[in-house]
Amino acid sequence: MGWTLFDRLGAQTLRLFALVLVLTLVLGFFATQIPNFLGPRLFNRISAAVAVMAILAAAQTLVILTRNIDLSVGSMLGCVAYMTGSMIAAFPDLHPLALVAFAMGLGACFGAFNGFFVAFARVPAIIVTLGTMALFRMLLVEFADGKSISTAQLPLWLTQFPNMRLFEIGDMQFRAGFMTALLVVVVLHLALARLRPLRKLYAVGSNPEAAEMAGISTKWVVFWAFVLAGALTGLAGFMFLARFGNITVVAGLGFELQSVAAAVVGGVNIFGGSGLVLGAFLGAVLVNLIDTSLVRWQLVTEFWREAVLGALILISVAVDAVVMRRLTWMRAMRQRAAMARRRAAAAPPPEPEQQEALR
C-alpha cells in the first residue's frame, strides 16, 4: 500500500515531504544538543547564509537534469564576483539593473564556454568542467593580479542590499537577499513545470535517444542548460559580492561540492531526468542548517563537516537509486497487468462446448 501511495502522489512530491521531515528531525536533534538553538536568530542566520547557495543549487539543477554536472560553478562565481566588483568600483554610478545584467551576462558567457565543449564537442561534462574549474580560477588570479575588492570600493546600496529588511514576522526578518533567492527559485520552478522549452531538459535527461526521435535537438538543449546555469551562477556571484564585499582570489572555493550536495539532497536525480528546483532550495537549506549547526556543536571538529556533506551525497544518491528502481519495476508490472486485462477483454468468448468442457 505504501508503494501505491508513492506512485499515486509521485516521487517528486514525496521527496519534498521527506525533505521537510528530515529538516524537522535535524532541527529537533540539534535543539537537544545546542543551548538556545531554536529561535528567530536561527532563521535570520540561515536565511542570510542560504541566499547565494540556493541560486547556485538551482543553476546546478538545470545541468544535472540533462545528465551532466558543472564542477566549475565555484570558480565561475568567484570570477563573476570579482569582475562585477571591479566594474562597479570603476563606474560607481552604474545602474543596479545594469550591474546585475553584467554579472548574469558574464556568467552566461562562462556557461556557453562549458556548454560548447559538452554539447557540440561531445566531451564529458565532468572532464570539461573539471578543466574550466582550474581555468576560471587561473583567470581570476591573473585578472586580480594580487589585489582584492574591498567593501570601501563598493557603493552603499550594494552592500546594504542583502540585509535590507522587507518585512518581519515577529522577530524573524525577511531580508532582500533571501527573498530575491526565493523569488528566483519559485519563478524557475514554475518555468520548468509550465514552459515547453524548459520541459525539454527533463526529456533529454530521461532518454536522449527518445528525445532525438521526438524532434528535440539534444545538443542545443544541453548547450542552453549550461548557458542558463551560467547566468544563474552570475547572479549568485552578484549576491556573493553584495553579501561579503571583500572578494579575493579564493572566492567561491568549494561551492561546487555544496551546490551538488544541495541539488542531490534536494531530490534531483544525479542520473538526470527528474528533480525539482524547489527541492534543491530545500536541500540548500538543509545543507546550510547542518553546516551551521556543526560549527556550534562542540563535539564535532572542523574536519567532520566535509565528511558529513560527502555522506549526505552518498546516502541521497543511494536512496534515490533504490526508490527509482522500485518505482520503475512497479510501473512495468502495472503495465503488464493492464495489457493482460486488455487481451482478456478482447478475446472472443468460449464456445458452448468449451464452456461445458471447462465445467
C-alpha positions as CSV (number, residue, x, y, z in Angstrom):
1,M,0.0,0.0,0.0
2,G,2.9,2.4,0.8
3,W,4.3,1.9,-2.7
4,T,0.8,2.5,-4.2
5,L,0.7,5.8,-2.3
6,F,4.2,6.6,-3.5
7,D,3.2,6.0,-7.1
8,R,-0.1,8.0,-6.7
9,L,1.5,11.1,-5.2
10,G,4.6,11.0,-7.4
11,A,8.2,10.7,-6.5
12,Q,8.8,14.4,-6.6
13,T,6.0,15.3,-4.1
14,L,7.1,12.7,-1.6
15,R,10.7,13.8,-1.9
16,L,9.6,17.3,-0.8
17,F,7.6,15.8,2.1
18,A,10.7,13.7,3.0
19,L,12.9,16.8,3.0
20,V,10.6,18.7,5.2
21,L,10.6,15.7,7.6
22,V,14.4,15.5,7.6
23,L,14.6,19.2,8.2
24,T,12.3,18.8,11.2
25,L,14.3,15.9,12.6
26,V,17.6,17.8,12.2
27,L,16.2,20.8,14.0
28,G,14.9,18.6,16.8
29,F,18.2,16.8,17.2
30,F,20.4,19.9,17.3
31,A,17.8,21.6,19.6
32,T,18.7,18.9,22.2
33,Q,22.4,19.3,21.7
34,I,22.9,23.1,21.5
35,P,21.6,25.5,24.1
36,N,19.2,28.2,22.8
37,F,19.3,26.6,19.3
38,L,15.7,27.2,18.1
39,G,14.5,30.8,17.7
40,P,14.2,33.7,15.3
41,R,18.0,34.2,15.3
42,L,18.5,30.8,13.7
43,F,16.0,31.7,10.9
44,N,17.7,35.0,10.4
45,R,21.1,33.4,10.2
46,I,20.1,30.6,7.9
47,S,18.1,32.8,5.6
48,A,21.0,35.2,5.2
49,A,23.5,32.4,4.5
50,V,21.5,30.3,2.1
51,A,20.7,33.1,-0.4
52,V,23.8,32.5,-2.6
53,M,23.8,28.7,-2.3
54,A,20.1,28.5,-3.2
55,I,20.6,30.2,-6.5
56,L,23.8,28.2,-7.2
57,A,21.9,24.9,-6.4
58,A,19.2,26.0,-8.9
59,A,21.9,26.5,-11.5
60,Q,23.4,23.1,-10.8
61,T,19.9,21.5,-11.1
62,L,19.4,22.7,-14.6
63,V,22.7,21.0,-15.7
64,I,22.1,17.8,-13.7
65,L,18.6,17.4,-15.3
66,T,20.3,16.9,-18.6
67,R,22.6,14.1,-17.3
68,N,25.5,16.4,-16.8
69,I,27.3,18.2,-14.0
70,D,29.1,21.5,-13.6
71,L,32.1,21.5,-11.3
72,S,33.2,25.0,-12.3
73,V,30.4,26.9,-10.6
74,G,32.6,27.9,-7.6
75,S,35.4,29.3,-9.8
76,M,32.8,30.9,-12.1
77,L,31.1,32.6,-9.1
78,G,34.5,33.9,-7.9
79,C,35.3,35.3,-11.3
80,V,31.9,37.0,-11.7
81,A,32.0,38.4,-8.2
82,Y,35.5,39.9,-8.6
83,M,34.9,41.3,-12.1
84,T,31.5,42.7,-11.1
85,G,33.1,44.4,-8.1
86,S,35.8,45.8,-10.4
87,M,33.1,47.1,-12.7
88,I,31.1,48.9,-10.1
89,A,34.3,50.2,-8.5
90,A,35.3,51.8,-11.8
91,F,31.8,53.0,-12.6
92,P,30.1,53.8,-9.2
93,D,27.1,55.5,-10.9
94,L,26.2,52.4,-12.9
95,H,22.5,51.5,-12.6
96,P,21.9,48.5,-10.3
97,L,20.0,46.6,-13.0
98,A,22.8,47.1,-15.5
99,L,25.2,45.7,-12.9
100,V,23.0,42.6,-12.4
101,A,22.8,42.2,-16.2
102,F,26.6,42.5,-16.5
103,A,27.0,39.7,-13.8
104,M,24.5,37.4,-15.4
105,G,25.8,38.1,-18.9
106,L,29.4,37.3,-17.8
107,G,28.2,34.1,-16.2
108,A,26.2,33.1,-19.3
109,C,29.4,33.5,-21.4
110,F,31.3,31.1,-19.0
111,G,28.4,28.7,-19.2
112,A,28.4,28.9,-23.0
113,F,32.1,28.0,-23.0
114,N,31.3,24.9,-21.0
115,G,28.2,24.1,-23.0
116,F,30.0,24.2,-26.3
117,F,32.5,21.6,-25.4
118,V,29.9,19.3,-23.7
119,A,27.1,19.6,-26.3
120,F,29.0,20.0,-29.6
121,A,32.5,18.6,-29.0
122,R,31.0,15.7,-27.0
123,V,33.5,15.9,-24.2
124,P,32.1,14.5,-20.9
125,A,30.8,17.3,-18.7
126,I,32.8,16.2,-15.7
127,I,36.1,16.5,-17.8
128,V,35.1,19.9,-19.3
129,T,34.1,21.5,-16.0
130,L,36.9,20.0,-14.1
131,G,39.2,21.7,-16.6
132,T,37.4,25.0,-16.6
133,M,37.2,25.0,-12.8
134,A,41.0,25.4,-12.9
135,L,40.9,27.6,-15.9
136,F,38.4,30.1,-14.5
137,R,40.3,30.2,-11.2
138,M,43.5,30.9,-13.1
139,L,41.7,33.7,-15.0
140,L,40.6,35.2,-11.7
141,V,44.1,35.1,-10.3
142,E,45.5,36.8,-13.4
143,F,42.8,39.4,-13.5
144,A,43.1,40.2,-9.8
145,D,46.9,40.4,-10.1
146,G,47.3,40.1,-6.3
147,K,44.7,42.7,-5.5
148,S,41.3,42.3,-3.9
149,I,37.9,44.0,-3.9
150,S,37.1,45.7,-0.6
151,T,33.8,47.0,0.8
152,A,35.1,50.5,0.7
153,Q,35.3,50.4,-3.1
154,L,31.6,49.4,-3.4
155,P,28.6,51.7,-3.3
156,L,26.5,51.8,-0.2
157,W,23.3,50.4,-1.9
158,L,25.1,47.3,-3.0
159,T,26.5,46.3,0.5
160,Q,23.2,47.2,2.2
161,F,21.0,45.2,-0.3
162,P,21.3,41.7,1.2
163,N,20.4,42.8,4.7
164,M,17.7,45.2,3.8
165,R,14.6,44.2,5.8
166,L,11.5,43.9,3.6
167,F,9.1,42.8,6.3
168,E,9.1,40.9,9.7
169,I,7.0,38.2,11.3
170,G,7.7,38.5,15.0
171,D,11.4,38.6,15.3
172,M,12.0,36.7,12.1
173,Q,13.4,39.1,9.4
174,F,12.7,38.6,5.7
175,R,15.6,40.3,4.0
176,A,16.1,41.3,0.4
177,G,18.9,38.8,-0.3
178,F,16.8,35.8,0.9
179,M,13.6,37.0,-0.8
180,T,15.5,37.5,-4.1
181,A,16.8,34.0,-4.0
182,L,13.3,32.6,-3.1
183,L,11.8,34.6,-5.9
184,V,14.3,33.2,-8.4
185,V,13.7,29.6,-7.2
186,V,9.9,30.0,-7.4
187,V,10.0,31.5,-10.9
188,L,12.4,28.9,-12.2
189,H,10.3,26.1,-10.6
190,L,7.2,27.3,-12.3
191,A,9.0,27.8,-15.6
192,L,10.3,24.2,-15.5
193,A,6.8,23.0,-14.8
194,R,4.9,25.1,-17.4
195,L,7.2,26.2,-20.2
196,R,7.7,23.8,-23.0
197,P,11.3,24.8,-23.9
198,L,12.4,24.1,-20.3
199,R,10.4,20.9,-20.1
200,K,12.8,19.6,-22.8
201,L,15.5,19.4,-20.1
202,Y,13.6,16.5,-18.5
203,A,13.1,14.8,-21.8
204,V,16.7,14.9,-22.7
205,G,17.8,13.8,-19.2
206,S,15.3,10.9,-19.1
207,N,16.0,9.4,-22.5
208,P,18.3,11.3,-25.0
209,E,17.6,8.9,-27.9
210,A,13.8,9.1,-27.5
211,A,14.1,12.9,-27.3
212,E,16.0,13.0,-30.6
213,M,13.4,10.8,-32.2
214,A,10.7,13.2,-31.0
215,G,12.4,16.0,-32.8
216,I,14.3,17.6,-29.9
217,S,17.8,18.8,-30.6
218,T,19.6,17.4,-27.5
219,K,22.8,19.3,-28.4
220,W,21.1,22.7,-28.2
221,V,19.1,21.8,-25.1
222,V,22.3,20.8,-23.3
223,F,24.1,23.9,-24.5
224,W,21.3,26.2,-23.3
225,A,21.1,24.4,-20.0
226,F,24.8,25.4,-19.4
227,V,24.1,28.9,-20.5
228,L,21.2,29.4,-18.2
229,A,23.1,27.7,-15.4
230,G,26.0,30.2,-16.0
231,A,23.6,33.1,-16.0
232,L,22.2,32.0,-12.6
233,T,25.7,31.5,-11.3
234,G,26.5,35.0,-12.4
235,L,23.5,36.2,-10.3
236,A,24.9,34.2,-7.4
237,G,28.2,35.9,-7.9
238,F,26.5,39.3,-7.7
239,M,24.7,38.2,-4.5
240,F,28.1,36.9,-3.1
241,L,29.7,40.3,-3.8
242,A,26.8,42.2,-2.2
243,R,26.9,40.0,0.9
244,F,30.6,39.8,1.6
245,G,32.0,42.9,-0.1
246,N,35.6,41.7,0.3
247,I,36.4,39.5,-2.7
248,T,39.7,37.7,-3.1
249,V,41.0,35.0,-5.5
250,V,39.6,32.2,-3.3
251,A,36.0,33.5,-3.6
252,G,33.6,30.6,-4.2
253,L,36.2,27.9,-3.4
254,G,34.4,24.6,-2.5
255,F,31.0,25.9,-3.7
256,E,30.9,23.2,-6.4
257,L,30.6,20.4,-3.8
258,Q,28.0,22.3,-1.8
259,S,25.9,23.0,-4.9
260,V,25.9,19.4,-6.0
261,A,25.1,18.3,-2.4
262,A,22.2,20.7,-2.2
263,A,20.7,19.6,-5.5
264,V,21.2,15.8,-4.9
265,V,20.0,16.0,-1.2
266,G,17.0,18.0,-2.6
267,G,15.9,15.0,-4.7
268,V,17.4,15.9,-8.1
269,N,18.4,12.6,-9.7
270,I,22.1,12.6,-10.4
271,F,21.5,10.5,-13.5
272,G,19.2,13.2,-15.0
273,G,15.6,13.4,-16.0
274,S,13.9,14.2,-12.6
275,G,14.1,16.7,-9.9
276,L,12.6,20.0,-8.7
277,V,14.3,23.4,-8.2
278,L,12.2,23.8,-5.1
279,G,13.7,20.5,-3.8
280,A,17.2,21.9,-4.5
281,F,16.3,25.0,-2.5
282,L,15.2,22.9,0.5
283,G,18.4,20.8,0.0
284,A,20.5,24.1,0.2
285,V,18.6,25.0,3.4
286,L,19.3,21.5,4.9
287,V,23.0,21.6,4.0
288,N,23.4,25.0,5.4
289,L,21.5,24.1,8.5
290,I,23.7,21.1,9.2
291,D,26.9,23.1,8.4
292,T,25.9,25.9,10.7
293,S,24.8,23.6,13.5
294,L,28.0,21.6,13.3
295,V,30.0,24.8,13.8
296,R,28.2,25.4,17.1
297,W,28.2,21.8,18.2
298,Q,31.4,21.4,20.2
299,L,31.5,17.6,19.9
300,V,32.3,17.8,16.1
301,T,35.6,19.1,14.7
302,E,36.0,21.2,11.5
303,F,37.2,18.1,9.6
304,W,33.9,16.3,10.1
305,R,31.8,19.0,8.4
306,E,33.1,18.0,4.9
307,A,32.7,14.3,5.8
308,V,29.1,14.9,6.7
309,L,28.5,16.7,3.4
310,G,30.0,13.8,1.5
311,A,27.9,11.3,3.5
312,L,24.8,13.2,2.6
313,I,25.6,13.0,-1.1
314,L,26.2,9.2,-0.9
315,I,23.1,8.5,1.1
316,S,20.9,10.7,-1.1
317,V,22.1,9.1,-4.4
318,A,21.8,5.6,-3.0
319,V,18.3,6.1,-1.7
320,D,17.2,7.8,-4.9
321,A,18.6,5.0,-7.0
322,V,16.8,2.3,-4.9
323,V,13.5,4.2,-4.9
324,M,13.5,5.0,-8.6
325,R,14.4,1.3,-9.4
326,R,11.5,0.2,-7.3
327,L,9.1,2.7,-8.9
328,T,10.2,1.6,-12.4
329,W,9.6,-2.0,-11.5
330,M,6.1,-1.3,-10.1
331,R,5.1,0.7,-13.2
332,A,6.3,-2.2,-15.5
333,M,4.3,-4.7,-13.6
334,R,1.2,-2.5,-13.7
335,Q,1.6,-2.1,-17.4
336,R,1.9,-5.9,-17.9
337,A,-1.2,-6.4,-15.8
338,A,-3.1,-3.8,-17.8
339,M,-2.1,-5.4,-21.1
340,A,-3.1,-8.8,-19.8
341,R,-6.6,-7.4,-18.9
342,R,-7.0,-5.8,-22.3
343,R,-6.1,-9.1,-24.1
344,A,-8.5,-11.0,-21.9
345,A,-11.3,-8.5,-22.7
346,A,-10.5,-8.6,-26.4
347,A,-10.5,-12.4,-26.6
348,P,-13.8,-14.0,-28.0
349,P,-16.0,-15.8,-25.5
350,P,-15.6,-19.6,-25.4
351,E,-18.0,-21.8,-27.4
352,P,-20.7,-23.7,-25.5
353,E,-18.8,-26.9,-26.0
354,Q,-15.7,-25.4,-24.4
355,Q,-17.7,-24.0,-21.5
356,E,-19.2,-27.5,-20.9
357,A,-15.7,-29.0,-21.0
358,L,-14.4,-26.4,-18.6
359,R,-17.2,-27.5,-16.2
